[in-house]
Amino acid sequence: MYTFKAFFYLTVIKLINAQVLWYQPEQIHLSYGRTSNEIVVTWSTFNDTKESIVKYGIGGTILTAKGSSKVFVDGGPKKHLQYIHRVILPSLTPNSVYVYHCGSRLGWSAQFWFKSALQTDDWQPSLAIFGDMGNENAQSLARLQEETQRGMYDTILHVGDFAYDMDSENGEVGDEFMRQIETIAAYVPYMTCPGNHEERYNFSNYRERFSMPGGSESFMYSFDLGPLHIISISTEVYYFMNFGMKPIVFQYEWLEQDLIRANLPENREKHPWIIVMGHRPMYCSLTDKDDCTHHETITRVGIPFVHWFGLEELLYNYGVDVEIWAHEHIYQRLWPIYDYKVYNGSYEAPYVNPGAPIHIITGSAGCKEGHDTFNLTKPEWSAFQSKDYGYTRLKAFNSSHLYFEQVSDDKDGLVIDTVWVIKDSHEPYQFSKIDWAAMDGLRLKTFH
């Protein structure tokens, strides 16, 4: 039984707490806008600040950009509420270091910086790539934080599965994850695609927390980065059929249109390397019985039995160079492959003018689910595989040379795999099945 004095103090504390207002910005992260010459700054507050402002500049010049906020209510029983703010920084001066902070008259963030894209044909962007990083056991996080703030990367690609899971504990796990990655994502564009762990409440935590170019109503988008044309898709539309067939059809048609556009001579000359990222891989050699261990992976061949909307043939036909996946908690690099047949450029130089796309699975950044296990027998199409926690680096040198390396966090940052991909030209592969006359007609109808 409380004494009167204790009851009085408890009542006062409750009244004070009821009046606490949370205007301070947090969970700050960057992404590209409509082009790599635009940056979108996104952050959260737990009360409505009535305004969303970014103050930014170069060399002491201060510019102000204003945006808006949107209420996001998590689908859990507590209906955890926050305001997600978005501000676009347009027409940035290329290759310049901007200092910025965000917020409102009611509270400002700490000061951060980012470097704008170079916007020239000879730009050589550097990327860090990984999937499957959670709040717990985020093995790669500290190294990525350090390297990002040292200026090693121009962009991050997070290939699905965040926090484990962002909706957990009424969205509070998502909040903590976004706070953790702020030390990366507030300094470089943090580009994403959804994974299976984002499915809850129709992917709402993923759609609302991130600001990808496709918008919260679309899981797919593409952007150009120096010689790279990067396409982000959702493999999850194939696995959560409770949302219907429409997302599969819409994405497939959008993807083909984007690939047609990317293959127009004037576009492929500027951005010759086409890279596709999605969460679940088409191939893997693991013991966990996931879909990629089956011969007819759904994303590869399409909807079971009827084989509609399979992605492997589409990506092969339009000359995609590299396909990046995650989901499996390992690193695996494949030989150039199409329909289980290896198309190496040559025996001595398999990645020089390869005859099919190169698949890389990089889902070992670290999460509470631990590692996956490889089969005892390594298939002929698997070039390199590792269970080490880590992440992938990509350097795009020019129109003919890409460089990948895999970093092992278990081995204190040791590079355990390297590969050069070299191409004299970029075009659909030798046995691609494209009706070029129909493609030209579609191109004219769509883009003129």
Disulfide bonds with the S-S distance in Angstrom:
Cys284-Cys292 2.08
